[in-house]
Amino acid sequence: MRDVVLVMLLLSCALQHGFAQQSPGSGEVKLYRYGDLLLQRGIQLTEPALVNALKNPDASVRYLAAMKLAEDKAVDAGPAIEQALAVEKAPRDRVNIALALALLGDPVGDAHLKKICADKDFTPEFRLYAVRYMFDLHFQKDKDCLAAAEEIAESQKANFGDKTSALELLARFKGLTVEESQKVLKVVASRLEDPEPVVRMASSQSLAALGDAAAVPYLESALAREQDENIRSVFEKDLKKLQADSKP
């Protein structure tokens, strides 16, 4: 199962960090693998070279090396990756190196991802990476990751990209208590009044994904006051879905 996770995360990292490139005129997207990217940076793909690359001054090289070691199932490199994680300062590298450890089955990786979720001073974008990675690793509920997504969704300081990511993630939590589910609903519904149009639409879509009939009044009220026709169409679609899902 973790092999499937690794393939999915390869695509995710490629899209997030510009490792997928579109060929001019063809419309085709070329996906670069970790090994390709490391070779482009002059890093050989032997295990000793990859372990050495964990100390490379280039931040991208450090986490790419860790992910390549995970892809190669280089369990023996676990202690070296743990050491790299312990001294890493770059937020993106910390979360990705922790993921590499988790993919190797090292509990230090899982524990560090949870620690990042709980760290309110951590960069919001990469804190949400930790939340997403926990889902990818099949942790469907972690209280610190849930709290991180709620906090960022409601934050006045978070940018709209982080807010929309947080809203999407909130709809993915499973096994919540009644109280936790009610809080998630209120947090998501509150963003229907966000000044950013994309956040309002993300809120609506997340409410539809939650599938809770209690969200219907929130969407009805939001629809009544919304002036933007494009956003109204999203609200209407999501409201119909919620109403249909709530029918006995």
C-alpha positions, 0 to 999 in steps of 0.5 A: 500500500505504501508503494501506491502512496509513494507514486501518488506523492511523487505526482503531488510533489511534482505538481507542487514544486514545478517538477511537471513540465508541459511540452510547448505546443503538445499539451503533454505534461512530463513528470520527472521522477526523483532520480531524474531530478537528482541526476539533473543536479549532479547527484548519483543514485547509489545509496551512499551518494544519496545518503551523502546528499542528505547533507547537500547545501541545496535544500531541494537535493536534501529532501529529494534524496530522502524521497529517493531512498524511500522509493528504493526502500533503503531501510538501512538508510533510516538512521541517516535520514533520521539524523538529517531530519533532526538538523533540518531547518527548512520547513519544506524539507522537514515535512518531506524528510519526515514523510520519507521516514514514514514511507520506510515504516520508521515511526519517527517519521509518523511522529514528526508529521504529528509534531508538525501538525501541532506546531502553531509556529510552523509555516501554514503551507507545510503544516498542511502538507503534514496533515495531507501526508497523514491522510496519505499514510492512512491516519484518518484522524489525529487531533493535532492535525484536525486542530491545524486544519481548523486553525488555518481555515479560520485564520485571518493571517492565512492566505486564500490558498492555505485556507482552501487547502485546509477546508478541503482537508477538513472534509476528509477526517473520519471517525470524529465524535459528535462534538468534533463533527459539529465544530468542523461543520461550523468552521467550514460554514464560517468561511462562506462569508470569507472576503475571498471568492475562492475561499467561499466556493471551497467552503461550499464544496467542503460542506457538500463533501461533508454530507451533513444535512445540518449544513443546508441552512448555512448554504441557503443563507449564503446563497441568499446574500451572495451577489457573484453569479459564478459563486451562486452557481457553486452554492446552488450545485452544492446545496442541491447535493446536500438536499439530495443526500439528506433525503430519507 
